[in-house]
Amino acid sequence: MSWDFALILFVLLVLTGLVWCLDFFHLRARRRAAGVAAMAATAASVAGLDQAEGLRIRQEAYDKANRAPWWVEYCVSFFPVILFVFALRAFVVEPFRIPSGSMLPTLQDGDLILVNKFQYGIRLPVIDKKVVDIGVPSRGDVIVFRYPVDPSVDYIKRVVGLPGDVVQYQNKVLSINGQEVKHVRDGDFFEPDRSSYVGRYTEKLGAVEHNILLNKQAGQDYMAISNYPYRDNCEYLGNGVRCTVPAGHYFMMGDNRDNSLDSRYWGFVPDRYIVGRAFFIWMNFSEPSRIGRFH
């Protein structure tokens, strides 16, 4: 959806930009010349009129001849606006809407968020090719990326495994490179998707402390997609999964650990699919108090 909108915006930018250039370098001069000619053509008709009336008639003739066609006026007016929006979305920040509860309690369905587009490098719009390498994702970052199974769809998850990491999630316990990631109980949370309360825990990945949801009593069925790239890097156990993250890829998980379709099921996210780092909730119409930064 986001990629389709970016393509539409790019097409509109090209079309309005071509008309703007055509008007600036060619059509304006032709219209001005036509206006001058129209003024000259009124010389005989204004003879004998007072000076003010003659000037009015001459000005009307000039304005009429110099007026741009409606399609030129629209393109010239909208081009700067489209250019600003396109540049803002492509290189600075892009808005997204959270469509599900897979990132609860950090993000909830209906949150409208902003994504930093330049923190991990500058990419060419539409084709998403990185041309300037500024940084790389850190463990614990919440990022938006194109879903590897269907790149036309945008997903949002938290970075758990970096290139080269060995990530294991077994018996509801997360370990990275053999070190267990501790989580501490922090009360209960009502999960709307399941209409029930689930345990809320505090966890720290890298330098980022955040909350996760976890039901330690519920089982978890791992229905792995057998043909995802680097499938041999993962071993599916009876009660979990262990993966070695390949170079240039990342292992993603949702904060709602029992209700998230993530790297445990469809594999790794290549760097070229990363859109940017999510960092701010700019609106939630059902709960405006959620506006602000998140971790």
C-alpha positions in Angstrom: 0.0 0.0 0.0 2.7 2.5 1.0 4.8 1.5 -2.0 1.8 2.0 -4.4 1.1 5.5 -2.9 4.8 6.4 -3.3 4.6 5.3 -7.0 1.4 7.4 -7.6 3.0 10.4 -5.9 6.1 10.0 -8.1 4.0 9.8 -11.2 2.1 13.0 -10.2 5.5 14.7 -9.4 6.9 13.9 -12.8 3.7 15.0 -14.7 3.3 18.3 -12.8 7.0 18.9 -12.9 7.1 18.5 -16.7 4.2 20.9 -17.1 5.9 23.4 -14.6 9.1 23.3 -16.7 7.3 23.6 -20.0 5.4 26.6 -18.6 8.5 28.3 -17.0 10.8 27.9 -20.0 8.3 28.2 -22.9 4.6 28.8 -22.4 4.9 31.9 -20.2 6.9 33.8 -22.8 4.4 32.8 -25.5 1.5 34.0 -23.3 3.2 37.3 -22.6 3.9 37.9 -26.3 0.2 37.1 -27.0 -0.8 39.6 -24.3 1.3 42.3 -25.8 -0.1 41.6 -29.2 -3.7 41.7 -27.8 -3.0 45.1 -26.2 -1.7 46.5 -29.5 -4.8 45.2 -31.3 -7.0 47.4 -29.1 -5.3 50.6 -30.2 -8.0 51.5 -32.7 -10.9 50.6 -30.3 -9.7 52.8 -27.5 -8.9 55.8 -29.6 -11.0 58.7 -28.4 -11.7 57.2 -24.9 -10.4 58.7 -21.8 -7.0 57.5 -20.5 -8.3 55.4 -17.6 -10.9 53.6 -19.7 -8.4 52.9 -22.4 -5.9 51.4 -19.9 -8.6 49.2 -18.4 -9.6 47.8 -21.9 -5.9 47.3 -22.8 -5.3 45.5 -19.4 -8.3 43.2 -19.9 -7.1 42.3 -23.3 -3.6 41.5 -22.0 -4.9 39.5 -19.0 -7.2 37.4 -21.2 -4.5 36.6 -23.7 -1.9 35.9 -21.0 -4.2 33.5 -19.0 -2.8 30.0 -18.7 -5.1 27.0 -19.6 -6.7 25.4 -16.5 -4.6 22.3 -16.7 -1.4 24.4 -16.7 -2.6 26.4 -13.7 -3.4 23.3 -11.7 -0.1 21.6 -12.5 1.9 24.7 -11.7 0.0 25.3 -8.5 0.3 21.7 -7.2 3.9 20.9 -8.3 5.6 22.6 -5.3 3.2 20.9 -2.9 3.7 17.5 -4.4 7.5 18.0 -4.5 7.5 19.0 -0.8 5.4 16.0 0.3 7.4 13.6 -1.9 10.8 14.8 -0.6 9.5 14.7 3.0 8.1 11.1 2.7 11.1 9.9 0.7 14.0 11.3 2.8 12.8 12.6 6.2 9.7 11.0 7.7 6.8 8.9 6.5 3.4 8.3 8.3 2.1 4.8 8.9 -1.0 3.4 10.5 -0.7 0.4 12.9 -3.2 -2.2 11.6 -3.1 -4.9 14.2 -2.2 -5.8 17.8 1.1 -7.7 17.1 3.1 -4.9 18.8 1.0 -4.5 21.9 1.5 -3.0 24.4 4.0 -0.7 22.7 1.8 0.1 19.7 -1.9 -0.6 19.3 -4.4 -0.9 16.4 -5.2 2.7 15.2 -1.9 4.4 16.2 -0.7 6.7 13.6 3.1 6.8 13.7 6.0 8.5 12.1 9.0 6.7 10.6 12.5 8.1 10.4 13.5 7.5 6.7 17.2 8.6 6.9 18.6 7.0 10.1 19.6 3.8 8.3 20.7 5.5 5.1 19.3 7.5 2.2 17.5 5.5 -0.4 16.3 6.4 -3.9 12.5 6.8 -3.9 10.3 4.1 -5.4 13.2 1.7 -6.2 14.4 1.8 -2.6 18.1 1.5 -3.5 20.4 2.8 -0.8 22.8 5.5 -2.1 24.2 6.9 1.2 24.9 4.6 4.1 24.4 6.5 7.4 23.7 3.8 9.9 22.3 0.3 10.6 19.4 -1.0 12.8 20.3 -1.6 16.5 18.9 -4.4 18.6 15.6 -3.2 20.1 14.7 -0.7 17.4 11.1 -0.7 16.2 11.2 -0.6 12.4 8.9 -0.6 9.4 9.9 -2.9 6.6 8.5 -4.6 3.5 7.0 -8.0 4.3 9.4 -10.6 2.7 6.5 -12.8 1.7 4.7 -10.0 0.0 6.9 -6.9 -0.5 3.9 -4.7 -1.4 2.8 -4.9 2.3 4.4 -3.0 5.1 5.1 -4.7 8.5 6.3 -3.3 11.8 8.3 -5.3 14.4 11.1 -5.0 16.8 14.7 -5.9 15.8 15.8 -8.9 17.9 18.6 -10.5 15.9 21.4 -8.7 14.1 23.5 -10.2 11.3 25.5 -13.1 12.7 23.4 -13.5 15.9 22.1 -16.8 17.0 18.5 -16.2 18.2 16.6 -18.8 20.2 13.1 -18.7 21.4 12.2 -21.7 23.4 9.6 -22.3 26.1 8.7 -18.6 25.9 12.3 -17.6 26.7 14.4 -15.5 24.3 18.1 -16.0 24.1 20.6 -14.2 21.9 24.1 -15.7 21.3 23.5 -18.0 24.3 22.5 -15.2 26.7 19.0 -15.3 28.1 17.1 -12.0 27.7 15.5 -11.5 31.1 12.0 -10.3 31.5 10.3 -9.1 34.7 6.6 -9.2 35.4 4.9 -5.8 35.2 1.2 -6.5 35.8 -1.5 -7.6 33.4 -2.7 -6.2 30.1 -6.1 -6.5 28.5 -5.6 -7.8 24.9 -8.6 -6.7 22.7 -8.0 -9.3 20.0 -8.5 -12.1 22.5 -10.8 -10.3 25.0 -8.7 -11.5 27.9 -5.9 -10.4 30.2 -2.3 -11.5 29.5 0.9 -11.0 31.4 2.9 -7.8 30.8 6.6 -8.0 31.2 9.6 -5.6 31.0 12.4 -6.7 28.7 15.6 -5.0 27.6 17.1 -5.5 24.1 20.4 -3.7 23.6 19.9 -0.3 25.2 16.1 -0.3 24.7 13.8 -1.2 27.7 10.3 -2.0 26.6 7.2 -4.0 27.5 6.1 -7.3 26.0 3.0 -9.5 26.4 3.4 -13.1 27.2 1.1 -15.9 28.2 3.4 -18.5 29.7 0.5 -21.1 30.0 -0.5 -21.1 26.3 1.2 -23.3 23.8 2.6 -22.0 20.5 2.3 -23.8 17.2 5.2 -23.1 14.8 4.0 -23.5 11.2 7.2 -22.6 9.4 7.2 -21.5 5.8 9.5 -24.1 4.4 10.7 -22.2 1.3 11.8 -18.8 2.8 15.4 -17.7 2.0 18.0 -19.1 4.4 15.5 -21.7 5.7 18.5 -23.9 6.6 19.7 -21.3 9.1 16.7 -22.2 11.3 16.0 -25.3 13.4 12.4 -25.8 14.6 12.2 -27.5 17.9 9.2 -29.0 19.5 8.8 -26.0 21.7 10.6 -23.2 19.9 13.0 -22.2 17.2 16.7 -21.4 16.9 18.1 -19.3 13.9 21.4 -18.0 12.8 20.8 -14.6 11.2 22.5 -14.4 7.8 24.7 -11.4 6.7 22.7 -8.4 5.6 19.5 -9.7 7.3 17.6 -9.1 10.6 15.4 -11.3 12.9 12.2 -9.5 13.9 9.6 -10.2 16.6 6.5 -8.5 17.7 6.1 -7.4 21.3 2.9 -9.4 21.6 4.9 -12.6 21.6 1.9 -15.0 21.4 0.0 -13.1 18.8 2.6 -12.0 16.2 3.4 -13.3 12.8 7.1 -12.6 12.6 10.6 -14.0 11.8 9.8 -17.1 13.7 7.3 -18.0 10.9 8.5 -16.4 7.7 12.2 -15.9 8.1 14.6 -12.9 7.9 14.3 -9.3 6.7 16.9 -8.3 4.2 18.4 -4.8 4.7 17.1 -3.6 1.3 13.5 -4.1 2.6 13.9 -1.8 5.6 11.8 1.4 5.3 12.9 3.2 8.5 12.7 3.4 12.3 9.4 4.1 14.0 9.7 6.6 16.8 6.6 8.7 17.4 2.8 8.3 17.7 1.4 11.5 16.2 -2.3 10.6 16.6 -4.7 8.0 17.8 -8.3 9.3 17.3 -9.7 6.8 19.8 -7.1 7.6 22.5 -5.3 11.0 21.9 -3.4 10.6 25.1 -1.1 8.1 23.3 0.6 10.9 21.3 4.3 10.9 21.9 7.5 8.9 21.6 7.7 5.2 22.4 10.5 2.6 22.9 
